[in-house]
Amino acid sequence: MQTDAGERSVHDLGGVTGYGPVPHDPAEPPFHADWEKRVFGLLGAVTSATARRPGEFRYALERLHPDDYFKNGYFGRWLAGFEVLLDEYGVVSRSDLALRMAELRDVALLEAGRRDLIPTATSQATPARRVAPVADRNPASLPPDRPTPTPQRRTVRRELADPPRFDVGDHVVAAAPAQPGHTRLPGYAENKLGIVVKLHPAEVLPDSTAHNRGERPQHVYCVGYDAQTLWGDEAEPNTTIHVDLYECYLRPADD
């Protein structure tokens, strides 16, 4: 069992301890406040004007400062990601956004009779100012791009002429990424033995598209891992964890 996040990104917490129990309420509503509904409604509008490439929105969330990632829950994380993308695409500058948020805060404080809480200067600690930059991923660290038929609708799926390298039942290992940046390989599965249990349709590679390095489509596999292989003897026995992984992550276990 891993005990801390180390150099892993804020989103990659599988196997990391110290965050307390995960609360579960079967009757929990999908939204806890009206502002969460508004954030959900904004998703399509913001991403249609900004995150045009697969993986880009998720990578924006992964680059958030830990305070912005954790402090306001799931939809607060989305909202922080919106701010980052709107600034990076030049739709709304971080300065204009900070000023507008300060205006709304001040109005609310005045209405509550708390003028004493209004700060004398606008806070610059916004998600767009604290976000980590997009990693400059070297194309040489990625698999080569290859032409595929143009899909007739918007989709991440692609038709590859090359057959899959692996088949159901093959034993595989996924190596750690060679460079920092967006990936769909969770840290807990790096260099662990798994078995291919299913083949999925091929897709564009988000490790590449999130960095604007082309589609580089890959075959996709569902890989099964024994829980004790991932977490050690403390893990629940006779339990399999399934992870969908791109072909370029994998190598035969006997290599």
C-alpha positions as CSV (number, residue, x, y, z in Angstrom):
1,M,0.0,0.0,0.0
2,Q,1.4,3.4,-0.9
3,T,1.5,5.9,1.9
4,D,1.8,9.3,0.1
5,A,1.3,10.9,-3.3
6,G,5.0,11.7,-3.8
7,E,5.4,13.2,-7.3
8,R,2.0,12.0,-8.6
9,S,-0.6,14.5,-9.8
10,V,-3.4,15.5,-7.5
11,H,-5.9,13.3,-9.4
12,D,-3.8,10.1,-9.2
13,L,-4.6,8.9,-5.7
14,G,-5.3,5.2,-6.1
15,G,-3.6,3.4,-3.2
16,V,-2.6,6.6,-1.4
17,T,-3.5,6.8,2.3
18,G,-4.1,9.8,4.5
19,Y,-7.3,11.2,3.0
20,G,-9.8,9.5,5.4
21,P,-12.8,7.3,4.6
22,V,-14.8,7.8,1.4
23,P,-18.3,8.7,2.5
24,H,-21.1,6.8,0.7
25,D,-24.8,7.7,0.9
26,P,-27.1,5.7,-1.5
27,A,-29.6,8.6,-1.2
28,E,-27.2,11.3,-2.0
29,P,-28.6,13.8,-4.5
30,P,-26.6,14.5,-7.7
31,F,-26.3,18.2,-6.8
32,H,-25.8,19.7,-3.3
33,A,-26.4,23.3,-4.3
34,D,-27.8,25.4,-7.1
35,W,-24.3,26.5,-8.2
36,E,-23.3,22.9,-8.9
37,K,-26.2,22.7,-11.3
38,R,-25.0,25.8,-13.1
39,V,-21.5,24.5,-13.4
40,F,-22.8,21.2,-14.9
41,G,-24.8,23.3,-17.4
42,L,-21.8,25.3,-18.3
43,L,-19.7,22.3,-19.3
44,G,-20.8,22.2,-22.9
45,A,-20.6,25.9,-23.4
46,V,-17.1,26.2,-22.0
47,T,-15.5,23.1,-23.6
48,S,-17.0,23.9,-27.0
49,A,-15.1,27.2,-26.9
50,T,-11.9,25.9,-25.4
51,A,-11.0,22.2,-24.8
52,R,-11.3,21.1,-28.4
53,R,-9.0,18.1,-28.2
54,P,-9.6,14.8,-26.3
55,G,-8.1,14.8,-22.9
56,E,-7.6,18.5,-22.7
57,F,-10.2,19.3,-20.0
58,R,-9.1,16.4,-17.9
59,Y,-5.5,17.6,-18.2
60,A,-6.6,21.1,-17.1
61,L,-8.0,19.5,-13.9
62,E,-4.8,17.5,-13.3
63,R,-2.8,20.7,-13.5
64,L,-4.8,22.5,-10.8
65,H,-3.2,23.7,-7.6
66,P,-4.1,21.2,-4.8
67,D,-6.3,23.8,-3.0
68,D,-8.3,24.3,-6.2
69,Y,-8.6,20.6,-6.8
70,F,-9.8,19.5,-3.4
71,K,-11.4,22.4,-1.5
72,N,-14.8,22.7,-3.3
73,G,-15.6,19.1,-4.3
74,Y,-16.3,17.7,-7.7
75,F,-18.1,20.6,-9.3
76,G,-15.8,23.1,-7.7
77,R,-13.0,21.3,-9.5
78,W,-14.9,21.7,-12.8
79,L,-15.4,25.4,-12.2
80,A,-11.6,25.9,-11.5
81,G,-10.9,24.0,-14.7
82,F,-13.3,26.3,-16.6
83,E,-11.4,29.3,-15.3
84,V,-8.1,27.8,-16.5
85,L,-9.3,27.0,-20.0
86,L,-11.1,30.3,-20.5
87,D,-7.9,32.1,-19.6
88,E,-5.6,29.9,-21.7
89,Y,-7.8,30.2,-24.8
90,G,-8.1,34.0,-24.3
91,V,-11.9,34.0,-23.9
92,V,-11.8,35.7,-20.4
93,S,-8.5,36.9,-18.9
94,R,-7.5,35.9,-15.4
95,S,-7.4,39.5,-14.4
96,D,-10.9,40.3,-15.7
97,L,-12.2,37.1,-14.0
98,A,-10.6,38.0,-10.7
99,L,-12.1,41.5,-10.8
100,R,-15.6,40.2,-11.6
101,M,-15.5,37.6,-8.8
102,A,-14.3,40.3,-6.4
103,E,-17.3,42.5,-7.4
104,L,-19.7,39.7,-6.7
105,R,-18.1,38.8,-3.4
106,D,-18.2,42.5,-2.3
107,V,-21.9,42.8,-3.2
108,A,-22.7,39.7,-1.2
109,L,-20.8,41.0,1.8
110,L,-22.4,44.4,1.6
111,E,-25.9,42.8,1.4
112,A,-25.0,40.8,4.5
113,G,-23.8,43.9,6.4
114,R,-20.2,42.8,6.5
115,R,-18.3,45.6,4.9
116,D,-15.5,44.9,7.3
117,L,-14.8,41.6,5.5
118,I,-14.2,43.2,2.1
119,P,-10.4,43.0,1.4
120,T,-8.6,46.2,0.3
121,A,-7.0,44.5,-2.7
122,T,-8.2,41.9,-5.2
123,S,-6.9,38.4,-4.5
124,Q,-4.6,37.1,-7.2
125,A,-4.8,33.5,-5.9
126,T,-7.1,32.3,-8.7
127,P,-7.0,28.8,-10.3
128,A,-5.8,30.4,-13.6
129,R,-2.8,32.0,-11.8
130,R,-1.9,28.9,-9.8
131,V,-2.3,26.2,-12.4
132,A,0.8,24.3,-13.6
133,P,1.8,24.9,-17.2
134,V,1.1,22.4,-20.0
135,A,4.1,20.1,-20.1
136,D,6.1,20.4,-23.3
137,R,5.8,16.7,-24.3
138,N,8.5,15.6,-26.8
139,P,6.8,13.9,-29.8
140,A,9.7,11.4,-29.9
141,S,8.4,10.0,-26.6
142,L,5.1,9.1,-28.2
143,P,4.2,6.4,-30.6
144,P,4.1,7.4,-34.3
145,D,1.0,8.9,-35.8
146,R,-0.8,6.9,-38.5
147,P,-3.6,7.8,-40.9
148,T,-7.1,6.5,-40.3
149,P,-10.4,7.0,-42.1
150,T,-12.2,10.3,-41.1
151,P,-15.1,9.4,-38.8
152,Q,-18.6,10.6,-39.9
153,R,-19.4,11.9,-36.5
154,R,-17.6,13.4,-33.5
155,T,-15.9,10.5,-31.7
156,V,-12.5,9.5,-30.2
157,R,-12.8,6.1,-31.9
158,R,-10.7,5.3,-35.0
159,E,-10.4,2.4,-37.4
160,L,-6.9,1.0,-37.5
161,A,-5.5,-1.2,-40.3
162,D,-3.0,-2.8,-38.0
163,P,-4.2,-5.7,-35.8
164,P,-4.0,-5.5,-32.0
165,R,-0.6,-6.5,-30.6
166,F,-2.2,-8.4,-27.7
167,D,-5.0,-10.8,-27.3
168,V,-7.2,-11.9,-24.4
169,G,-5.2,-13.9,-21.9
170,D,-1.9,-12.3,-22.6
171,H,0.2,-11.2,-19.6
172,V,1.3,-7.6,-19.9
173,V,3.1,-4.9,-17.9
174,A,2.6,-1.1,-18.3
175,A,5.8,1.0,-17.8
176,A,5.8,4.4,-16.2
177,P,5.4,7.3,-18.6
178,A,8.8,8.6,-20.0
179,Q,7.8,12.3,-19.6
180,P,5.4,14.3,-17.3
181,G,2.0,15.2,-18.6
182,H,-1.4,13.7,-19.2
183,T,-1.8,10.0,-19.2
184,R,-4.5,7.4,-18.6
185,L,-2.2,5.0,-16.8
186,P,-2.8,5.2,-13.0
187,G,0.3,5.2,-10.9
188,Y,-0.8,2.1,-9.0
189,A,-0.7,0.0,-12.1
190,E,2.8,1.0,-13.3
191,N,5.2,-2.0,-13.7
192,K,2.6,-4.4,-12.3
193,L,1.6,-7.7,-13.9
194,G,-1.8,-7.8,-15.5
195,I,-3.8,-10.0,-17.9
196,V,-5.7,-8.7,-21.0
197,V,-9.4,-9.6,-20.5
198,K,-11.0,-7.7,-23.3
199,L,-10.2,-5.7,-26.5
200,H,-12.0,-2.3,-27.0
201,P,-12.3,-0.3,-30.2
202,A,-9.2,1.8,-31.0
203,E,-9.1,5.4,-29.9
204,V,-7.0,8.5,-30.3
205,L,-4.3,8.7,-27.7
206,P,-5.1,11.4,-25.0
207,D,-1.4,11.5,-23.9
208,S,-0.8,13.1,-27.3
209,T,-4.0,15.0,-28.1
210,A,-4.1,16.7,-24.7
211,H,-0.6,18.2,-25.6
212,N,-1.6,19.1,-29.2
213,R,0.7,16.4,-30.6
214,G,-1.7,14.7,-33.0
215,E,-4.1,11.8,-32.7
216,R,-1.6,8.8,-32.7
217,P,-4.6,6.3,-32.4
218,Q,-4.0,3.1,-30.4
219,H,-5.7,-0.2,-29.7
220,V,-7.3,-0.2,-26.3
221,Y,-7.4,-3.1,-23.8
222,C,-9.1,-3.9,-20.6
223,V,-6.4,-5.3,-18.3
224,G,-7.2,-7.2,-15.1
225,Y,-5.0,-6.9,-12.1
226,D,-5.2,-9.0,-8.9
227,A,-5.8,-6.6,-6.1
228,Q,-3.0,-8.0,-4.0
229,T,-0.6,-7.5,-6.9
230,L,-1.5,-3.8,-6.8
231,W,-2.0,-3.2,-3.1
232,G,-0.1,-6.0,-1.3
233,D,-1.3,-8.6,1.2
234,E,-3.6,-6.1,2.9
235,A,-5.9,-6.0,-0.2
236,E,-9.1,-7.9,-0.4
237,P,-8.4,-11.4,-1.7
238,N,-9.9,-12.8,-4.9
239,T,-10.6,-9.3,-6.3
240,T,-9.7,-8.1,-9.8
241,I,-9.2,-4.4,-10.7
242,H,-9.9,-3.7,-14.4
243,V,-8.1,-0.8,-16.0
244,D,-8.5,0.3,-19.7
245,L,-5.1,0.9,-21.2
246,Y,-3.7,2.0,-24.5
247,E,-1.5,-0.3,-26.5
248,C,1.6,1.9,-26.3
249,Y,1.6,1.6,-22.5
250,L,2.0,-2.1,-22.6
251,R,4.8,-4.7,-23.2
252,P,4.7,-8.5,-22.9
253,A,5.3,-9.5,-19.3
254,D,8.2,-11.8,-20.4
255,D,10.1,-9.1,-22.2
